[in-house]
Amino acid sequence: MAAFLHRRAGVRLSLLLSAPLAWLGLAYLGALAALFLTAFYGTDTFTGELIRTFTWANFQDLVTTEVYRTIALRSLGVALAVTAIDLVVAFPMAFAMAKLASPRSRRWLVIAVLTPLWASYLVKAYAWRVMLSSGGLLGWGFGVTATILTLAYLWLPYMILPIYAGLERLPDSLLEAAGDLGARASRVFRTIVWPLAFPAVVAGSIFTFSLSLGDYIAVKIVGGRSQLIGNVVYDNIGAANNLPFAAAVATVPVLIMLVYLAAVRRTGALENL
């Protein structure tokens, strides 16, 4: 058997990957398939029982009802705003870590970035609730702005670390050569730093965008009466007991992410990750 596997690298690779691929197929792809299938079912309005009959009614309600269109657009706007804020904050921090800090300081800075991830999600979200309440440090109240600030804080490390990894691979000789040739800082950033760091920015944005798009806990804690896609899904699974409509709503962030990944792929950034 050992000699047979030694001569056939493809068979070895297939056996090695069979277990994780089977788990991926059952746990992830299988769950997605069940989600899409349930979205085309209906419910009995009297008993609340699931009716396994194909129907477009859930998607028709989702598209034709103005409140759901507004929630979808609001969720998209929140995800874009969180990603933009995290990019503006993370890029200079990552550049300072990768190019300005000493090797010893760099390790401590990476630990400092990772430290918030060790704390509980709920603790951090409720800490922002206390700060944003009327008697808190900021006192801005709750709503979409509070949700954006909270999510931007929660997902910031997921933007810093990919950009830091990308900038760390940027050769210092390129920056030195550009400086020796008289290029200004703005031109160095535009022609050297940004093009080479763009794939890392895309990697970070995938995390911040997708996590913000599907979040519902932070909205419950600091969002006040605001609703995003995640809250609609949760409410229809729980109080409304309308699993098919919840599944239809849950397909919206999946489709948005597919469109986002397709747009990013056209830039060639994914091939350079």
C-alpha positions as CSV (number, residue, x, y, z in Angstrom):
1,M,0.0,0.0,0.0
2,A,2.8,2.4,0.9
3,A,4.5,1.7,-2.5
4,F,1.3,2.2,-4.3
5,L,0.6,5.5,-2.7
6,H,4.2,6.6,-3.2
7,R,3.9,6.2,-7.0
8,R,0.5,8.0,-7.2
9,A,0.6,11.5,-5.8
10,G,-2.9,12.2,-6.9
11,V,-4.3,9.3,-4.9
12,R,-2.4,10.4,-1.8
13,L,-3.8,14.0,-2.2
14,S,-7.3,12.7,-2.7
15,L,-7.1,10.5,0.5
16,L,-5.6,13.4,2.4
17,L,-8.3,15.9,1.4
18,S,-11.3,13.5,1.4
19,A,-12.3,14.0,5.1
20,P,-12.1,17.9,5.1
21,L,-13.8,18.1,1.7
22,A,-16.6,15.7,2.9
23,W,-17.1,17.9,6.0
24,L,-17.2,21.0,3.8
25,G,-19.7,19.4,1.5
26,L,-22.0,18.3,4.3
27,A,-21.7,21.0,6.9
28,Y,-21.3,24.1,4.7
29,L,-22.6,23.4,1.2
30,G,-25.3,21.1,2.5
31,A,-26.5,23.8,4.8
32,L,-26.5,26.4,2.0
33,A,-28.5,24.0,-0.2
34,A,-31.0,23.4,2.6
35,L,-31.3,27.2,3.0
36,F,-32.0,27.8,-0.6
37,L,-34.5,24.9,-0.8
38,T,-36.4,26.1,2.3
39,A,-36.7,29.6,0.8
40,F,-39.0,28.2,-1.9
41,Y,-41.3,26.6,0.7
42,G,-44.4,28.1,2.3
43,T,-46.1,28.1,5.7
44,D,-49.7,27.5,6.8
45,T,-51.0,30.8,8.0
46,F,-53.2,29.1,10.5
47,T,-51.0,26.4,12.0
48,G,-47.6,27.7,11.1
49,E,-46.6,24.3,9.7
50,L,-44.1,24.1,6.9
51,I,-45.6,23.5,3.4
52,R,-43.1,21.8,1.1
53,T,-44.5,23.1,-2.1
54,F,-42.5,25.2,-4.5
55,T,-43.4,28.8,-4.5
56,W,-41.9,32.2,-5.3
57,A,-44.1,34.0,-2.8
58,N,-41.3,34.6,-0.3
59,F,-39.0,36.3,-2.9
60,Q,-42.0,38.2,-4.3
61,D,-42.7,39.6,-0.8
62,L,-39.1,40.4,-0.3
63,V,-38.8,42.3,-3.6
64,T,-42.2,44.1,-3.6
65,T,-42.4,45.1,0.0
66,E,-40.7,48.5,0.5
67,V,-39.7,48.0,4.1
68,Y,-37.5,45.0,3.1
69,R,-35.9,46.8,0.2
70,T,-35.1,49.6,2.7
71,I,-33.6,47.2,5.2
72,A,-31.5,45.5,2.5
73,L,-30.1,48.9,1.3
74,R,-29.5,50.0,4.9
75,S,-27.6,46.8,5.6
76,L,-25.5,47.3,2.5
77,G,-24.8,50.9,3.4
78,V,-23.8,49.9,7.0
79,A,-21.4,47.2,5.6
80,L,-19.8,49.6,3.2
81,A,-19.5,52.3,5.9
82,V,-17.8,49.9,8.3
83,T,-15.4,48.7,5.6
84,A,-14.5,52.3,4.7
85,I,-13.9,53.3,8.3
86,D,-11.8,50.3,9.1
87,L,-9.7,50.9,5.9
88,V,-9.0,54.5,6.8
89,V,-8.1,53.6,10.4
90,A,-6.3,50.3,9.6
91,F,-4.0,51.3,6.7
92,P,-1.8,53.9,8.5
93,M,-1.7,51.6,11.6
94,A,-0.6,48.6,9.5
95,F,1.9,50.7,7.6
96,A,3.5,52.0,10.8
97,M,3.6,48.4,12.1
98,A,5.2,47.0,9.0
99,K,7.6,49.8,8.0
100,L,8.2,52.2,10.9
101,A,8.2,50.0,14.0
102,S,11.3,48.1,15.1
103,P,11.1,44.2,14.9
104,R,10.6,44.0,18.7
105,S,7.9,46.7,18.8
106,R,6.2,45.0,15.8
107,R,5.6,41.9,17.7
108,W,4.0,43.8,20.6
109,L,1.9,45.8,18.2
110,V,0.6,42.6,16.6
111,I,-0.3,41.3,20.1
112,A,-2.1,44.6,20.9
113,V,-4.2,44.3,17.7
114,L,-5.1,40.7,18.5
115,T,-5.9,41.3,22.2
116,P,-9.4,42.7,21.5
117,L,-10.3,39.4,19.7
118,W,-9.7,37.5,23.0
119,A,-12.5,39.4,24.7
120,S,-16.1,38.4,24.4
121,Y,-18.2,39.8,21.6
122,L,-21.0,40.6,24.0
123,V,-18.7,42.4,26.5
124,K,-17.4,44.6,23.7
125,A,-20.8,45.4,22.3
126,Y,-22.3,46.2,25.7
127,A,-19.3,48.4,26.5
128,W,-20.2,50.4,23.4
129,R,-23.8,50.5,24.5
130,V,-22.7,52.0,27.9
131,M,-20.5,54.6,26.1
132,L,-23.3,55.5,23.6
133,S,-26.1,55.8,26.1
134,S,-27.4,59.1,27.2
135,G,-25.3,59.1,30.4
136,G,-22.3,57.5,28.8
137,L,-18.9,58.9,27.6
138,L,-20.2,59.8,24.1
139,G,-23.9,60.0,24.7
140,W,-24.9,59.8,21.0
141,G,-27.8,57.5,21.6
142,F,-28.6,54.4,19.6
143,G,-29.2,53.9,15.9
144,V,-27.5,53.3,12.6
145,T,-24.5,55.5,13.5
146,A,-24.0,53.7,16.8
147,T,-24.2,50.4,14.9
148,I,-21.6,51.5,12.4
149,L,-19.2,52.6,15.1
150,T,-19.6,49.4,17.1
151,L,-19.1,47.1,14.1
152,A,-16.1,49.2,12.9
153,Y,-14.5,48.6,16.3
154,L,-15.4,44.9,16.4
155,W,-14.0,44.1,13.0
156,L,-11.0,46.5,12.9
157,P,-8.4,43.7,13.6
158,Y,-9.7,41.8,10.6
159,M,-8.7,44.7,8.4
160,I,-5.4,45.6,10.1
161,L,-3.8,42.1,10.0
162,P,-4.2,41.4,6.3
163,I,-3.0,44.8,5.3
164,Y,-0.1,44.5,7.8
165,A,0.8,41.1,6.2
166,G,0.7,42.6,2.7
167,L,2.8,45.6,3.6
168,E,5.3,43.5,5.4
169,R,6.0,41.8,2.0
170,L,6.6,45.2,0.4
171,P,10.4,45.5,-0.3
172,D,11.9,48.5,1.5
173,S,14.2,48.9,-1.4
174,L,11.3,50.1,-3.6
175,L,10.4,52.8,-1.1
176,E,14.1,53.8,-0.8
177,A,14.5,53.9,-4.6
178,A,11.5,56.0,-5.0
179,G,12.7,58.5,-2.4
180,D,16.2,58.6,-4.0
181,L,14.6,59.5,-7.3
182,G,12.7,62.4,-5.7
183,A,9.2,61.0,-5.6
184,R,6.9,62.6,-3.2
185,A,5.1,60.6,-0.5
186,S,1.8,60.9,-2.3
187,R,3.2,59.6,-5.5
188,V,5.0,56.7,-3.7
189,F,1.7,55.8,-2.1
190,R,-0.2,56.0,-5.3
191,T,2.2,54.2,-7.6
192,I,4.0,51.7,-5.3
193,V,2.3,51.2,-1.9
194,W,-1.4,51.1,-2.8
195,P,-1.1,48.8,-5.9
196,L,1.0,46.2,-4.0
197,A,-1.2,46.5,-0.9
198,F,-4.5,46.4,-2.7
199,P,-4.9,42.5,-2.6
200,A,-4.4,42.7,1.2
201,V,-7.0,45.5,1.4
202,V,-9.4,43.3,-0.6
203,A,-8.8,40.4,1.8
204,G,-9.6,42.6,4.8
205,S,-12.6,44.1,3.2
206,I,-14.1,40.7,2.6
207,F,-14.0,40.0,6.4
208,T,-15.4,43.4,7.4
209,F,-18.0,43.6,4.7
210,S,-19.4,40.1,5.1
211,L,-19.3,40.2,8.9
212,S,-21.1,43.5,9.0
213,L,-23.7,42.5,6.4
214,G,-24.9,39.5,8.4
215,D,-24.6,40.8,12.0
216,Y,-27.6,41.2,14.1
217,I,-26.4,41.1,17.8
218,A,-24.7,44.5,17.7
219,V,-27.8,45.9,16.1
220,K,-30.0,44.5,18.9
221,I,-27.6,46.0,21.5
222,V,-26.8,49.5,20.1
223,G,-29.1,49.8,17.1
224,G,-32.2,51.0,18.9
225,R,-35.1,50.5,16.5
226,S,-32.9,50.1,13.5
227,Q,-33.2,46.8,11.6
228,L,-30.7,45.1,9.4
229,I,-31.0,41.8,7.4
230,G,-29.8,39.7,10.3
231,N,-32.5,41.0,12.6
232,V,-35.2,40.2,10.0
233,V,-33.9,36.7,9.7
234,Y,-33.8,36.2,13.5
235,D,-37.3,37.7,14.0
236,N,-38.9,35.4,11.4
237,I,-37.2,32.3,12.8
238,G,-38.3,33.2,16.3
239,A,-41.4,35.3,16.9
240,A,-43.0,35.1,13.4
241,N,-42.2,31.3,13.0
242,N,-41.8,31.8,9.3
243,L,-38.7,29.8,8.4
244,P,-39.2,29.9,4.6
245,F,-39.3,33.7,4.6
246,A,-36.3,33.8,6.9
247,A,-34.4,31.6,4.5
248,A,-35.4,33.9,1.6
249,V,-34.1,36.9,3.5
250,A,-30.9,35.1,4.4
251,T,-30.1,34.6,0.7
252,V,-29.8,38.3,0.3
253,P,-26.4,38.7,2.0
254,V,-25.2,35.5,0.2
255,L,-26.1,37.0,-3.2
256,I,-24.6,40.4,-2.3
257,M,-21.3,38.7,-1.3
258,L,-21.2,36.7,-4.5
259,V,-21.6,39.9,-6.5
260,Y,-19.0,41.6,-4.4
261,L,-16.5,38.7,-4.9
262,A,-17.2,38.7,-8.6
263,A,-16.5,42.5,-8.8
264,V,-13.3,42.0,-6.8
265,R,-12.2,39.1,-9.0
266,R,-12.4,41.4,-12.0
267,T,-9.7,43.6,-10.5
268,G,-7.3,40.6,-10.2
269,A,-6.9,41.1,-6.5
270,L,-8.0,37.6,-5.5
271,E,-5.3,36.1,-7.8
272,N,-2.6,38.0,-5.9
273,L,-3.6,37.1,-2.4
